[in-house]
Amino acid sequence: MHGVHDLRGAQVELTYDPKKAVARLRRVDPKLREVIKRSGPFTHRPEKMQSPFQALFRAVVYQQLSGKAAATIMGRVVANFPSKRAVRPQAVLEMPDQKFRAAGMSQAKVQSIKDLAAKTLDGTVPTLGKLSKMSDEEIVSRLVQVRGIGVWTVEMLLIFRLGRPDVLPVGDLGVRRGFMLTYGGEELPHADEMIAHAECWRPYRSVASWYMWRAVDLSQKEKLILPDA
């Protein structure tokens, strides 16, 4: 399977040394060190991205759906296009809304992918080459101009497609839960609290965030009791 509906599997190399990143995090944060010890090596590698348009197209379809349901809808959507290998922006604009709706997409998502296509063609959504030269902040600022694309979606792109090392997705429920489990508290932490603590994680906040997700995994397997700092 190829194209926008199945970009998983192909991986690209990180732009930073993961062992160096983990060593630094272990050194500066005792409680995170315990999570790292229990979770094991940092195994994340970004997935290859054909283009920002295709990655974001898939992200919109998958929003708020289980992987299986989203994959089914994606397959139906892609079947409407002449090329089953990749969906093109111009073809999206030319496709009647009813075709997308019949495939199972909500009207809001149809409007999102149409806006994504239009903003790709007018240059608002950069090419992959241009994107690779932009800062994280510039990428967020540019891509959230697309209807239905929020900060969280762009942060996931930065971490899982571009492999950026220093992203802190404070709005991600899993990261917030992992933070609560790791550092204590009976309520999910506020963004300000996470941002302040994560200063010591720089320039590897993406790696630390990955371990926050692992902390949630650990909590489902064992009672996560971490030593006092």
Buried (B, 14 or more C-beta within 10 A) or exposed (E): EEBBBBBEEEEEEBEBEBEEBBEBBBEBBEBBBBBBEBBEEBEBBBBEBBBBBBBBBBBBBBBEBEEEEBBBBBBBBBEBBEEBEBBBBEBBBEBEEEBBEEBBBBEEBBBBBBBBBBBBBEEBBBEBEBBEEBEBEEBBEBBBEBBBBEBBBBBBBBBBBBBBBBBBBBEBEBBBBBBBBBBEEEEEBEEEBBEEBBEBBEEBBBBBBBBBBBBBBBBEEEEBEBEEE
